[in-house]
């Protein structure tokens, strides 16, 4: 049988560690760059040509790049308005291009099959 008094004691006397709160306001103004600046930064990435991206394909999907960047910043608890150059490079030169390339590979692979067909893995 479950001893509820022991459970209540544990709850009442436990010290909870909620972790560090990341909701502080910065003390300096944000160094916000325009979407044009970010677009040029993305196009200068070392993987862009190797993964088959062009300035035109990036421009067509810039909303996806921005949305993905926002989610990565949230994941790593970074303020997207205060990214350092190395953080911005890591996100927009490596993480997002590789993610979008993988997403395209999967989409292209699936498009070669008819609806309802069993789709084999992209990589065995």
Buried (B, 14 or more C-beta within 10 A) or exposed (E): EEEEEEEEEEEEEEEEEEEEEEEEEEEEEEEEBEEEEBBEBBBEBEBBEEBEBEEEBBEEBBEBBBEBBEEBBEEEEBBBEBBEEEBBBBBBBEBBBEBBBEEBEEEEBEEEEEEEEEEEEEEE
